[in-house]
């Protein structure tokens, strides 16, 4: 239900197009190869393969594809794992819909997009998930 709602919201944006949806993490790579998206929007918790493992698989097989994690699990450890797996961004599902569209655009442009509150928590709890350039 949430996936469908997010797809519908993003489809309302004139410059964004949802080209594929899957409900299992172990279907992500095959579908990405078929649909050739610019950005893959993944949840952490998916049956078959979690979103962080799917992100790592996507980055290894399709290095030009950007991965944006969107989740309810706003924990610094998940953020660090997602960034280590090659995710370009990490947002919480409770962010407003217009912020999601902006995050997708920024991710497509090559920027890293991280929930600011979660980034601050991650910085205070250990090694930063951001590169030195992004910390400046």
C-alpha positions as CSV (number, residue, x, y, z in Angstrom):
1,X,0.0,0.0,0.0
2,X,2.8,2.4,0.9
3,X,4.7,1.5,-2.3
4,X,1.7,2.3,-4.4
5,X,1.0,5.5,-2.7
6,X,4.6,6.7,-3.1
7,X,4.6,5.7,-6.8
8,X,1.3,7.6,-7.3
9,X,2.8,10.7,-5.5
10,X,6.0,10.6,-7.5
11,X,4.0,10.1,-10.8
12,X,2.3,13.4,-10.2
13,X,5.6,15.2,-10.7
14,X,6.0,16.3,-14.3
15,X,9.7,15.5,-14.4
16,X,9.6,12.2,-12.7
17,X,8.4,8.8,-14.0
18,X,8.0,5.6,-12.0
19,X,9.2,2.9,-14.4
20,X,9.0,-0.2,-12.1
21,X,7.7,-1.5,-8.8
22,X,8.6,-4.7,-6.9
23,X,7.5,-6.0,-3.6
24,X,10.5,-8.2,-2.9
25,X,14.2,-7.4,-2.4
26,X,15.3,-10.4,-4.4
27,X,13.4,-9.0,-7.5
28,X,15.1,-5.6,-7.4
29,X,18.2,-6.3,-9.6
30,X,16.3,-8.2,-12.4
31,X,13.6,-5.5,-12.5
32,X,16.3,-2.7,-12.5
33,X,18.0,-4.4,-15.4
34,X,14.7,-4.5,-17.4
35,X,13.4,-1.0,-16.5
36,X,16.8,0.9,-16.4
37,X,15.8,3.5,-13.9
38,X,18.0,6.5,-12.9
39,X,17.2,6.0,-9.2
40,X,16.0,3.0,-7.2
41,X,14.0,3.8,-4.2
42,X,14.3,1.0,-1.7
43,X,12.9,0.2,1.8
44,X,15.2,-1.5,4.3
45,X,12.6,-4.2,5.2
46,X,11.5,-6.2,2.2
47,X,10.9,-10.0,1.9
48,X,13.5,-12.0,0.0
49,X,16.4,-9.5,0.5
50,X,16.6,-6.5,2.7
51,X,17.0,-3.1,1.0
52,X,20.6,-2.6,2.2
53,X,21.6,-5.9,0.6
54,X,19.6,-5.1,-2.5
55,X,21.4,-1.7,-2.7
56,X,24.8,-3.3,-2.5
57,X,23.8,-5.8,-5.3
58,X,22.5,-2.9,-7.5
59,X,25.7,-0.9,-7.0
60,X,27.9,-3.8,-7.9
61,X,25.9,-4.8,-11.0
62,X,24.7,-1.4,-12.2
63,X,27.2,1.2,-10.8
64,X,25.5,4.1,-12.7
65,X,22.2,3.5,-10.9
66,X,21.6,5.7,-7.8
67,X,20.0,4.1,-4.7
68,X,17.8,6.1,-2.3
69,X,16.7,4.3,0.9
70,X,13.3,5.3,2.2
71,X,12.4,3.7,5.5
72,X,10.7,3.9,8.9
73,X,13.9,2.6,10.6
74,X,15.6,5.9,11.4
75,X,18.6,4.4,13.2
76,X,22.2,5.6,12.7
77,X,23.4,2.0,12.3
78,X,21.1,1.5,9.3
79,X,22.3,4.8,7.8
80,X,25.9,3.8,8.1
81,X,25.2,0.3,6.6
82,X,23.2,1.8,3.7
83,X,26.0,4.3,2.9
84,X,28.6,1.6,3.1
85,X,26.5,-0.5,0.7
86,X,26.6,2.3,-1.8
87,X,23.3,4.1,-1.2
88,X,23.2,7.7,-2.4
89,X,20.7,8.7,0.2
90,X,18.7,7.8,3.2
91,X,15.3,9.3,4.1
92,X,12.5,8.5,6.6
93,X,9.1,7.7,5.3
94,X,7.5,10.4,7.4
95,X,9.1,13.1,5.3
96,X,6.6,15.2,3.3
97,X,6.0,14.0,-0.3
98,X,7.5,17.2,-1.8
99,X,10.7,16.5,0.0
100,X,10.8,13.0,-1.5
101,X,10.5,14.4,-5.0
102,X,13.3,16.9,-4.3
103,X,15.4,14.1,-2.8
104,X,14.9,12.0,-6.0
105,X,15.9,14.9,-8.1
106,X,19.0,15.7,-6.0
107,X,20.0,12.0,-6.1
108,X,19.7,12.0,-9.9
109,X,22.0,15.0,-9.9
110,X,24.6,13.0,-8.1
111,X,24.1,14.5,-4.6
112,X,23.9,12.6,-1.4
113,X,20.6,13.1,0.4
114,X,20.4,12.2,4.1
115,X,17.8,13.0,6.7
116,X,19.4,15.8,8.6
117,X,18.3,14.7,12.1
118,X,19.5,11.1,11.4
119,X,22.8,12.4,10.0
120,X,23.4,14.4,13.2
121,X,22.6,11.3,15.3
122,X,25.0,9.3,13.3
123,X,27.7,11.9,13.6
124,X,27.3,12.1,17.4
125,X,27.3,8.3,17.8
126,X,30.4,7.4,15.7
127,X,32.1,7.7,12.4
128,X,30.4,9.8,9.9
129,X,28.6,8.2,6.9
130,X,29.4,11.3,4.8
131,X,32.5,11.8,2.8
132,X,35.0,14.5,4.0
133,X,33.8,16.8,1.1
134,X,30.1,16.3,2.2
135,X,31.0,17.2,5.8
136,X,32.4,20.6,4.8
